[in-house]
Amino acid sequence: MSYDIEKALAYQIKKEIAERYFRLRKLIEDDSANVNILLGELKNLYEEGIKPALLRIYAMLGDRDLVEEFSAMLALKFPPFLQNFLQLTSKEKKKLIEGMEPHGLFGEGKFLNTLLDCYKNLYEQWQEYHKLRENVLDEIAIVKEEIDRFRKNYSLDEIMQFLRSLDMENENSKAIGRIMEGRKMGEFDKKLGFSQDIDELSKKVPDLNSIPRPKDVETRLKELGRRAYSRHEAEFSELF
């Protein structure tokens, strides 16, 4: 009778440890999957929002030196997507500007107003990106903390040693012990290892410095715009 009670208790302990172990693993894997979803949204905003907004401004400024001045004005170390811009053909640059809704009385005025509108759009995209980026980094920090706590509290090798010590006479325990010995134990632990190094996820988050509010750069942006328009008036007059 005593043996049956011990056997039942050992079984229950094993069951509870296993349940806690895999429940926590499932939580971490789910949270990691959520981080990847957020990363996908962030990448999409970066590629489909910020990139075209920047390229449109570059196309309006026209020349590399003005693009670099614009980037310096925003306190950026290097103009993002500059190489993408330099590889565009004249037709592709023109297409970036087409479809805008210029407002104003004359060509240059319409051009400058459109340039300011483009910057406002870029600023909005940038703000949205930063908000989402902070959420992603917060989620990554949570998952990292969960993994650190999990690894600290759950050594698979120690767990299996403990489980085997509960009832080494039991045939099931002996079988578990044989499976977990030596190299196979390492393989099992690796198999249960987390699918992604959470530190690698952090590297997938592009870091963009904050940029000035539209009203704070309006004067300087107009000055750049006037220089760009004077250089390419014939081209821009067809669009504005």
N, C-alpha and C positions, 0 to 999 in steps of 0.2 A: 504493500500500500504506500509506504513512504517513498519507495522508488518511483511509483507512478506519479506522485505529487511533484517530486523533484524533476521528473521528466517533463511534466506539464509546465512547470515554472520555467524550466530552461527553454522550452519551446516558445513560451510567451515572451520571454526576454529577447530571444533571437528575433521573433516576429516584430516586436516593438522597435528594436534597434534598426532592423532592415527598413521598416516603414518610415522611420524618422530620416534615415540616411537618404533614401530615394525620394522622399517628399521634398527635402531641402534641395537635392540635386535638380528635381523637376522645377522648383521655383527659380533656381539660378538659370537654368536653361531657358525658361520662359522669359525671364527678364532680359537675358542676352538676346533672345530673338526679337524682343521689343526694341532693344537698342539698335539692332540691325535695320528694323523698319524705319526708325527715326533717322538713321544714317542715310537711308535711301531717300527720304523726304528732303534731308539737308542737301544731299548731292544734287537732287533734282532742282532745288531752289538755286543752288550755286550755278548749275549749268544752264538752266532754263530761265532764270530770273536775272541774276547778277551779271552773268556773262553777256547776254545780248544787250542789256542796259548799258554796260560799259562800252561794248563794241559800237553801239549807236552813237555814243558821245565821241568816241575816237574817230568815227567816220565823219562827224560834223567838224571836228577840229582839223582833220585832214592830214596833218603832217606829224611825223614822229616827235619832233622837238616840242610841238604844242601838247602832244599827248603826255610827254614826260613832264612838262611844266604842270599840266593838270594833275598828274599823279603826285607830284611834289606838293602841290597845293592841298592835297588831301592827306599829306603826311604819310604816303605809302612809300615803302622802300623801293618798289619797282612796279611799273604799270601792270596790273593783272591782265593776262590774256594778250599781252603786247604782240607776241609771236603770231597768235591767231589773227590779229589785226593786220600785221605786216604781210601775211600770206593772202589776204583778200584781194581780189581783182577790183578794178574800178567799178565794174558792174555790180559786184557783190556789196561794195560799200554804199553805192547808190541805193540798192535795194533795202539796206538797213534803214535808210532815212525815208524812203517812200512809205506812204500810208500814214504819215504823221498829220496832225491837224494844226497847221500854223495859224497864228492869229496876230494881227497887227496891220498897220497901214502900208508899209513898204517892205521890200525884200529883206534888207538887213534887219529891220525890226522883227519881222516874222521869224527870221533865222535865229535871232538872239532869244526870242520868247520860246521857240521850240527847244533850243539848247537848255534853257532853264527848266522847261518841262521835263526834258530827258533826265536832268540831274535830280529833280524831285522824285521821279520814278525810281532812279537808282538808289536814292536815299531810303525810300520806302522798302525796296527790296533788301537793302543792306540791313535795315532795322529788323525786318522779319527774319532774316538769316541769323542775326545775332541772338534774337529771342529763342529761336529753335535750337541754335548751337548751345546755348546755356542749358536748355532742357536735356539735350543729348549728353553733355558733359556731366550733368547731375545724375542722369541714369547710369552712365558708365561708372561713376564714383560709387553709386549704390551697389551695382553688381560686383565691382572690385571688392568692396567691403564684405559682401556676402560670401564671395569666394575665399577671401582671407580668413573669415570666421569659420567657414566650412572646413577648410584645410587644417585649421588649428584644432578644431574639435573632433574631426573625423579622419583619423588615419585608417585607411582600409586594412592595412596589415595588422594594426593593433586591434581593430574590431574583430577580424577573423581569428586572431589568437585568443581573444576573449571568448568568442563563441565556441571555439573548439574546447576551451578549458571548462565550459559548463557541463559537458557530458561527452567525454572522450570515448566512453564505452558504447555510445549510441552509434549504430551503423551509418546513419545519415551524417552524423558529425564526422565520422572517420572518412566518409566519402568527400565531404567538403574539405577536410584537411588535406586529403591527397590532391584534390584539384587545385588548392591554393598554394601548394608547396613550390618553392624555388622559382623557376623561370615562369611557370604558368601564373603564379601569383602576380608577377610583374606585368604580364600580358593582360591579366584581368583588370588590374589597377589602371593600366594605360587605356584599356577599352572603355572604362568608366570615366576616364579623364574628360575634362571639359573640352568641348569641340573647338573653342577659340580662346586664344590668349587675350584677355580683356585689355591688356596694354596695347595690343595691336589695333584695337578699335579706336583708341584715342588718336592714333596716327592718321586715321581716315577723316578726321574733322579739320578741314581747312581753316586756318587761323587768319581772320581778316580784322585789321584794326578798325576802330570806329572812324567814321568820316564826318566832316562838319555838316551842320544843318544848312539847308539851301539858302536861307537868308544871310548866313555868315560868309558865304562865298559868292554871293550874287554879283558883287562889283567886279571881283577878280575874274569870275567866269565870263562875264560880259566882255571884259577886256580881251581875254583869250579868243572869245567868239568873234570880236571885231577883226582881230588879226587873221583869223582863219577865213572869214568872209572876204576880206580884202585880197587874200591870196587866191581864192577859188570862186570869186564872184560869178564868173561866167557859168561855172558848173552849178552853183547853188541857186542862181537866179531862175534856173529851170524848175527848181523844186519849191522855191519860196517866193 
